[in-house]
Amino acid sequence: MKNKLRNGYSTGTCVTLAVKACLIQLFDKKEPSSVGVFIPTGEFVKYEVYNLSKDENSAKASVTKDGGDDPDDTHGLEIGCSVTLIEKKEVVFKRGVGIGLVTLPGLSLDVGEPAINPTPREMITKLLYKEAFKNRYEGGFIVEPFVPEGEEVAKKTFNPRVGIIGGISIIGTTGVVKPYSSDAFVASIAQGVRVLDENGGSHVILNSGGRSEKYVKASLTDYSDLHYIQYGNFIGETLKIIDQSRIKKITICIMLGKAVKLAQGYLDTHSHKVQFSPKWLSVLAKDCGYNKQIQSEILKISLAGQLPSIIPMQQSSVFYQHILKKCKQVCLPLLSSSELEVILVTKDGILIDYEIDSVH
């Protein structure tokens, strides 16, 4: 029996913990070795804290981000915060080292704000006012999160392409990071769509990941990074999100393995959800007029990547044109008005367009 994957905790939870350690230093005049807070799920989370420091009106503390068993770029990072007491009763969020700056409209934050999302802001604000009430403190707070390695790590994330520069985002809606959860990925898709929409983009170019995007960018050179959104396996979810926007044209760029699954009707192409079917492909070859020998050879393969050795991937190939046609037929019912095109991307970076006149 496999061990259950371990949950982690969001950057928002980490900053909230650091804030709690700062407040203990300021109000209780103590240096805690660990602190705990309640997160939106109702769970009580406790972390060790370090790099504590304090002067008359401010304090600083850090924790180490635990992403659990999720492949999280921020796992193991130092995430800290400084809290400064001020006379005016308000909470002011400032951008520390390694925290991103919002530079484009379309996010849940105003341009010029530090990339600290609404839920972490709410968690931190509630904690601050609770502790202020308990300690009969009537002033306000400046909250300045920092992540020493944040600027470098942010280069691995989607932040730069949605206009968040100079660092990571402090995020989280529940406080918990679930291993291999689709929630965060779909949320990043929605964020990318919003930013493109709010900045006047009418054409989105979808691709499954870094390799296919590199090939597509080499051919479609008239578009900025803003226009490219990676759907991973979540084609259906992505199209539903786009359909709620003002974007008028959608180009789906898809590599062969995912294209075969999509053509069969699977809008989530993850291998855990759908298995490769040589039988379906053999029947498709028959419908396209290929002989029994080719049909039989297709039945023997175990990966879509083996198909080109039987039927070469070319623009004029009726077989691949039929795959593109079926992909489009599966996607169109999710769209109310947007124009849709589907492009097959070969492993050599060649783009095969769907030619409507060649497929009947």
C-alpha positions as CSV (number, residue, x, y, z in Angstrom):
1,M,0.0,0.0,0.0
2,K,1.4,3.4,-1.0
3,N,2.0,6.1,1.6
4,K,-0.5,9.0,1.5
5,L,1.1,12.1,0.0
6,R,1.8,14.8,2.5
7,N,0.1,18.2,2.3
8,G,2.2,21.4,2.5
9,Y,1.4,25.0,3.4
10,S,1.1,28.1,1.2
11,T,3.4,31.1,1.1
12,G,0.5,33.0,2.6
13,T,0.5,30.7,5.6
14,C,4.2,31.1,6.0
15,V,4.0,34.9,6.1
16,T,1.2,34.8,8.6
17,L,3.3,32.6,10.8
18,A,6.2,35.0,10.5
19,V,3.9,37.9,11.4
20,K,2.7,36.0,14.5
21,A,6.4,35.7,15.6
22,C,6.9,39.4,15.1
23,L,3.8,40.2,17.2
24,I,5.0,38.0,20.1
25,Q,8.3,39.9,20.1
26,L,6.6,43.3,20.0
27,F,3.8,42.7,22.5
28,D,5.0,39.9,24.7
29,K,8.7,40.9,24.6
30,K,9.7,37.2,24.0
31,E,11.6,35.4,21.2
32,P,9.5,32.3,20.4
33,S,11.1,29.2,19.0
34,S,7.9,28.2,17.2
35,V,4.5,29.7,16.5
36,G,1.1,28.5,15.4
37,V,-1.9,30.0,13.5
38,F,-5.3,28.9,12.3
39,I,-5.6,28.8,8.5
40,P,-8.9,29.2,6.4
41,T,-9.5,25.4,6.5
42,G,-9.7,25.6,10.3
43,E,-6.5,23.7,10.8
44,F,-3.9,24.9,13.4
45,V,-0.5,25.0,11.8
46,K,2.7,25.3,13.8
47,Y,6.2,26.1,12.5
48,E,9.6,26.7,13.9
49,V,10.8,30.3,13.5
50,Y,14.3,31.8,13.2
51,N,16.2,35.0,12.3
52,L,14.3,36.8,15.0
53,S,15.2,40.5,15.6
54,K,13.5,43.5,17.3
55,D,13.9,47.1,18.0
56,E,11.5,49.6,19.6
57,N,8.8,49.6,17.0
58,S,9.5,46.8,14.6
59,A,10.3,43.1,14.6
60,K,11.4,40.5,12.0
61,A,11.1,36.7,11.8
62,S,11.4,33.9,9.2
63,V,10.1,30.4,8.6
64,T,11.1,27.7,6.1
65,K,8.4,26.9,3.5
66,D,7.2,23.3,3.5
67,G,5.5,22.4,0.3
68,G,4.8,18.8,1.5
69,D,5.0,16.3,-1.3
70,D,3.9,18.8,-4.0
71,P,6.6,19.6,-6.6
72,D,6.7,23.2,-5.4
73,D,9.3,25.8,-6.6
74,T,9.0,27.6,-3.3
75,H,9.6,24.5,-1.1
76,G,12.5,25.0,1.3
77,L,12.7,28.7,0.8
78,E,13.1,31.2,3.7
79,I,9.9,33.2,3.9
80,G,9.9,36.0,6.4
81,C,8.2,39.3,7.3
82,S,8.9,42.4,9.2
83,V,6.1,44.2,11.2
84,T,6.4,47.8,12.2
85,L,4.0,49.6,14.6
86,I,2.6,52.9,13.3
87,E,0.3,55.5,14.9
88,K,-2.5,55.4,12.3
89,K,-4.9,52.5,12.8
90,E,-4.5,50.8,9.4
91,V,-2.6,47.8,7.8
92,V,-0.2,48.8,5.1
93,F,1.4,46.0,3.0
94,K,4.8,46.7,1.5
95,R,7.1,44.8,-0.8
96,G,10.2,43.3,0.7
97,V,13.1,41.6,-1.0
98,G,12.0,38.8,-3.4
99,I,8.3,39.8,-3.4
100,G,6.8,40.5,-6.9
101,L,5.4,43.9,-8.0
102,V,2.1,44.0,-10.0
103,T,2.7,45.9,-13.2
104,L,-0.4,44.9,-15.4
105,P,-4.1,45.1,-14.8
106,G,-6.2,42.0,-14.7
107,L,-5.0,40.5,-11.4
108,S,-6.8,40.6,-8.1
109,L,-4.5,43.5,-7.1
110,D,-4.0,47.0,-8.3
111,V,-1.0,47.9,-10.4
112,G,1.9,49.0,-8.2
113,E,0.9,46.8,-5.3
114,P,3.1,44.1,-3.9
115,A,2.1,40.6,-5.1
116,I,0.4,39.6,-1.8
117,N,-3.0,38.0,-2.7
118,P,-6.3,38.8,-1.1
119,T,-6.6,35.7,1.1
120,P,-3.1,36.1,2.7
121,R,-3.9,39.8,3.3
122,E,-7.1,38.9,5.0
123,M,-5.4,36.2,7.2
124,I,-2.7,38.6,8.2
125,T,-5.1,41.5,8.9
126,K,-7.4,39.4,11.1
127,L,-4.4,38.2,13.1
128,L,-3.0,41.8,13.5
129,Y,-6.3,43.2,14.8
130,K,-6.9,40.2,17.0
131,E,-3.5,40.6,18.7
132,A,-4.0,44.4,18.8
133,F,-7.3,44.0,20.7
134,K,-5.8,41.5,23.1
135,N,-2.9,43.8,23.9
136,R,-5.0,47.0,24.0
137,Y,-2.9,48.4,21.1
138,E,-4.8,51.2,19.2
139,G,-2.3,51.9,16.4
140,G,-1.6,50.2,13.0
141,F,1.0,48.1,11.2
142,I,3.3,48.0,8.2
143,V,3.7,44.5,7.0
144,E,6.6,43.8,4.7
145,P,7.1,40.2,3.6
146,F,10.5,39.1,2.2
147,V,11.9,36.0,0.4
148,P,15.7,36.3,0.0
149,E,15.7,33.9,-3.0
150,G,12.3,35.1,-4.4
151,E,13.5,37.0,-7.4
152,E,15.5,34.0,-8.7
153,V,12.8,31.5,-8.0
154,A,10.2,33.7,-9.7
155,K,11.9,33.1,-13.0
156,K,10.7,29.5,-12.9
157,T,7.0,30.6,-12.4
158,F,4.3,32.2,-14.6
159,N,4.8,35.5,-12.7
160,P,6.8,37.3,-15.4
161,R,4.4,36.6,-18.2
162,V,1.4,38.0,-16.2
163,G,3.2,41.2,-15.3
164,I,4.5,40.3,-11.8
165,I,8.1,41.3,-11.7
166,G,11.0,41.0,-9.3
167,G,9.8,38.2,-7.1
168,I,7.3,35.6,-6.2
169,S,3.7,36.0,-5.1
170,I,2.4,35.4,-1.6
171,I,-0.6,33.2,-2.4
172,G,-3.1,30.7,-1.0
173,T,-6.8,30.4,-0.7
174,T,-7.0,27.7,1.9
175,G,-3.5,27.9,3.4
176,V,-2.9,24.3,2.3
177,V,-0.9,23.0,-0.6
178,K,-2.3,19.7,-1.8
179,P,0.2,17.4,-3.6
180,Y,-0.3,17.5,-7.4
181,S,-3.5,19.4,-7.0
182,S,-5.0,20.9,-10.2
183,D,-6.4,23.9,-8.3
184,A,-3.2,25.9,-8.4
185,F,-2.5,25.2,-12.0
186,V,-6.1,26.1,-13.1
187,A,-5.9,29.2,-11.0
188,S,-2.7,30.2,-12.9
189,I,-4.5,29.7,-16.2
190,A,-7.4,31.9,-15.1
191,Q,-4.9,34.5,-14.0
192,G,-3.2,34.5,-17.4
193,V,-6.5,34.8,-19.2
194,R,-7.6,37.7,-17.0
195,V,-4.4,39.6,-17.6
196,L,-4.5,39.1,-21.4
197,D,-8.1,40.1,-21.5
198,E,-7.6,43.2,-19.3
199,N,-4.7,44.3,-21.5
200,G,-6.7,44.1,-24.7
201,G,-5.5,40.8,-26.1
202,S,-8.0,39.2,-28.4
203,H,-6.0,36.1,-29.4
204,V,-4.7,33.5,-27.0
205,I,-2.2,30.8,-28.0
206,L,-2.6,27.7,-25.9
207,N,0.1,25.0,-25.5
208,S,0.7,22.1,-23.1
209,G,4.1,23.1,-21.8
210,G,7.6,24.5,-22.3
211,R,8.7,22.3,-25.2
212,S,5.7,22.9,-27.4
213,E,5.7,26.6,-26.5
214,K,9.3,27.0,-27.6
215,Y,8.4,25.4,-31.0
216,V,5.3,27.5,-31.4
217,K,7.1,30.8,-30.5
218,A,9.7,30.1,-33.2
219,S,6.9,30.1,-35.8
220,L,4.4,32.6,-34.4
221,T,6.7,35.4,-33.8
222,D,4.2,38.3,-33.7
223,Y,3.0,37.7,-30.2
224,S,4.3,38.6,-26.7
225,D,4.6,36.2,-23.8
226,L,1.2,37.5,-22.6
227,H,-0.6,35.7,-25.4
228,Y,0.9,32.3,-24.5
229,I,-0.9,30.2,-21.9
230,Q,0.0,26.7,-20.9
231,Y,-2.9,24.3,-20.2
232,G,-0.9,21.3,-19.1
233,N,-3.6,18.6,-19.3
234,F,-6.6,20.9,-18.5
235,I,-7.8,21.7,-22.0
236,G,-11.5,21.7,-21.0
237,E,-11.0,23.9,-18.0
238,T,-8.9,26.3,-20.0
239,L,-11.5,26.7,-22.7
240,K,-14.3,27.3,-20.2
241,I,-12.3,30.1,-18.6
242,I,-11.5,31.7,-21.9
243,D,-15.2,31.5,-22.9
244,Q,-16.0,33.8,-20.0
245,S,-13.6,36.5,-21.3
246,R,-13.6,38.9,-24.3
247,I,-10.9,36.9,-26.1
248,K,-12.1,36.3,-29.7
249,K,-9.6,33.8,-31.1
250,I,-8.1,30.7,-29.6
251,T,-5.3,28.7,-31.1
252,I,-4.6,25.3,-29.5
253,C,-1.2,24.0,-30.1
254,I,-1.0,20.4,-29.2
255,M,1.6,17.6,-29.4
256,L,0.6,14.2,-30.7
257,G,0.1,12.2,-27.5
258,K,-2.4,14.8,-26.1
259,A,-4.0,15.3,-29.5
260,V,-4.9,11.6,-29.7
261,K,-6.5,11.7,-26.3
262,L,-8.4,15.0,-27.0
263,A,-9.6,13.6,-30.4
264,Q,-11.1,10.7,-28.5
265,G,-13.1,13.2,-26.4
266,Y,-11.0,13.6,-23.3
267,L,-10.7,17.2,-22.3
268,D,-8.4,16.3,-19.4
269,T,-5.5,14.4,-21.0
270,H,-3.7,13.3,-17.8
271,S,-2.4,9.7,-18.0
272,H,-4.2,9.0,-14.7
273,K,-7.5,9.8,-16.5
274,V,-7.1,8.3,-19.9
275,Q,-5.0,5.5,-21.4
276,F,-3.5,5.3,-24.9
277,S,-5.8,3.4,-27.3
278,P,-4.1,1.8,-30.3
279,K,-7.5,0.2,-31.2
280,W,-9.1,3.6,-31.6
281,L,-6.3,4.8,-33.8
282,S,-6.5,1.7,-35.9
283,V,-10.2,2.3,-36.5
284,L,-9.4,5.9,-37.4
285,A,-6.8,4.7,-40.0
286,K,-9.4,2.4,-41.5
287,D,-11.9,5.3,-41.7
288,C,-9.2,7.4,-43.5
289,G,-8.7,4.7,-46.1
290,Y,-5.4,3.1,-44.9
291,N,-4.9,-0.5,-45.7
292,K,-5.1,-3.5,-43.3
293,Q,-1.3,-3.7,-42.9
294,I,-1.1,-0.2,-41.5
295,Q,-4.2,-0.8,-39.3
296,S,-2.5,-3.9,-37.9
297,E,0.8,-2.1,-37.3
298,I,-1.0,0.6,-35.4
299,L,-2.5,-2.1,-33.1
300,K,1.0,-3.2,-32.0
301,I,2.2,0.2,-30.8
302,S,2.1,1.3,-27.1
303,L,2.8,5.1,-27.5
304,A,1.4,7.8,-29.7
305,G,5.0,8.8,-30.5
306,Q,5.4,5.5,-32.4
307,L,2.7,6.5,-34.9
308,P,5.0,8.6,-37.2
309,S,7.1,5.6,-38.0
310,I,3.9,4.1,-39.6
311,I,2.2,7.2,-40.9
312,P,4.7,10.1,-41.3
313,M,3.6,13.4,-39.8
314,Q,3.0,15.7,-42.8
315,Q,0.7,18.6,-43.5
316,S,-1.0,16.7,-46.3
317,S,-1.6,13.5,-44.2
318,V,-5.3,12.7,-44.1
319,F,-4.8,10.7,-40.9
320,Y,-3.4,13.7,-38.9
321,Q,-5.9,16.0,-40.5
322,H,-8.7,13.8,-39.1
323,I,-7.1,13.9,-35.7
324,L,-7.1,17.7,-35.8
325,K,-10.7,17.7,-37.0
326,K,-11.8,15.5,-34.1
327,C,-9.9,17.7,-31.6
328,K,-11.8,20.7,-32.9
329,Q,-15.1,18.9,-32.8
330,V,-14.5,18.0,-29.1
331,C,-13.6,21.6,-28.1
332,L,-16.2,23.6,-30.0
333,P,-19.2,22.8,-27.8
334,L,-17.4,24.5,-24.9
335,L,-17.2,27.8,-26.8
336,S,-20.1,30.2,-27.4
337,S,-18.5,32.6,-29.8
338,S,-14.7,32.4,-30.0
339,E,-12.9,31.4,-33.2
340,L,-11.0,28.2,-32.7
341,E,-8.0,26.7,-34.6
342,V,-6.0,23.6,-33.7
343,I,-2.4,23.1,-34.6
344,L,-0.5,19.8,-34.2
345,V,3.1,20.2,-33.1
346,T,5.6,17.5,-34.1
347,K,8.5,16.4,-31.9
348,D,10.8,18.3,-34.4
349,G,8.9,21.5,-34.0
350,I,7.0,21.4,-37.2
351,L,3.4,22.9,-37.0
352,I,0.6,21.1,-38.9
353,D,-2.5,23.2,-39.5
354,Y,-6.0,21.9,-39.9
355,E,-7.0,22.3,-43.5
356,I,-10.8,22.2,-43.5
357,D,-11.0,21.6,-47.3
358,S,-8.9,18.5,-47.1
359,V,-11.0,16.6,-44.6
360,H,-14.6,15.4,-45.3
